[in-house]
Amino acid sequence: MSHRLPQASPEHVRTSDGAFYDDLDGSLVEAWRLLEEGVRDRHSPCHTPSLCTLDAEGLPAVRTVVLRAALPEERLLRFHTDLRSHKVAEMAAQPRVALHAYHPGCKIQLRLTGQALVHHDDEVARKAWQASRSFSRLCYGVEPGPGAAIEAPWDWHQGEDDSVDAESFRNFGAVLVKVQSLEWLYLAARGHRRAHFDWRGGALSKSWLVP
């Protein structure tokens, strides 16, 4: 039996690139549009970007996170994490992180860098927790914590109802990343386009790059 790969739904494919193909500002708007779409639509490839931190040995550590908020005006991205996970300790030691997302339907790659701040037991974390689904909250009640060594693959357990809600919240963190740079690559059939945006000097610096 042959199997067909799932096709991108129409809303995931940009039908016209006239708004950003040769327009730096339009490219930046399109980049944030894809990130905002990733928050709203769990089927969007931008819903699950890759996060890169530096581990205790100074080596890159990459994993997938779920994008929960994208705020262009504030240049903020948010994802959630278990406070016991390795990436929390890594971000505490080195808050500079990188994120990567690729949208095959639009043929656009996004590479971002920024400063990460983990929020716990504050207004940011509580609002994020209240907006989370019950099933998602249960994940933070897993014992032992994420990344702990176990003898057998089943030697861990997770709560099954909201009775563990308060206990799970103690392990919950909402991570805000303040975007400092964004690189945008568009693999267009009529000619690729690549642009770089950087806020580290205070004001926005933007330029085209060779693809």
Secondary structure by P-SEA (a helix, b strand, c coil): cccccccccccccccccccccccaaaaaaaaaaaaaaaaacccccccbbbbbbbcccccbbbbbbbbccccccccbbbbccccccaaaaaaaacccbbbbbbbccccbbbbbbbbbbbbcccaaaaaaaaaccaaaaaaaaccccccccccccccbbbbccccaaaaaaaabbbbbbcccbbbbbbbcccbbbbbbbbcccccbbbbbccc
